[in-house]
């Protein structure tokens, strides 16, 4: 067992060192890297945004930030990728949380800017949109596109702020309720569904 733990620690140390070398800028070009798959790592991102390694939360925010910059999604699978290796990790829901939002302007000129739990700054627009998924109980869960197929779950408090800003708009001949940012409208639900929920 000790040897297994030591090997796991060495694997993590090696990945950390490789990630640090690769992440010379803010976001390394992981979309350009296609190294060989080296197996799965016992790392998991929980639904609340906590990163775990070997079942223990990673308590160093700088290390979590570093790993977040080399995260890549392929289909429904997630990997930490460096120029020389790719290891699989588990993600319970979305890899990030949108934890803060600022609003610039209003009406048609409104721009929403989000910050994630790992420090990404994301302006909500056509390329970094919002989507709303229906939960089993009928409630909505909002997500923000951060980059390259990686999404942030929007916290409940920010979701309520989005609802407060919401307006009705005709979309493809149907009245929808949603929120606009940077000139793009993101529908949450039909106007009837929004009225019934309110």
C-alpha angles and dihedrals in degrees: 000000000000089000091051091051091047091049091049090050091049090049091051092045091050092048091047092051092047091047091050091051091047096045098066090135126040096271120020118216096258090159088069095050122090106167124163118283109255099188136266124313120213091245125126136182108212124216090258091058096257115142116219130194118192088349094304124109114250101239099190111089091196090057092048089049091050092051091046090060092059096044116123133181123213113180106312094335130094128211140180105228134194126170089268108033144028124201128184123236134180124248117192097200122333122351094232140038124220100223105168136033134189124194121214120190125345142246113014090349096057118128121190118207122191135195120207129216089257096051103263114148111213128183110209108234141124091298095042102038138169123244127188122212124195116237123217090261092054096256122127129246116200124212131188122211107235102175144318098000094319115127136193121217108230113233119247093248092054090046089058089051090053091050090051089054093045123121136181120256135170110250119180092338094311127103108239135184117223148113132270129219130172091354096307124109118218112199118218100180142329114289089248092054091047091050092050091050092049 
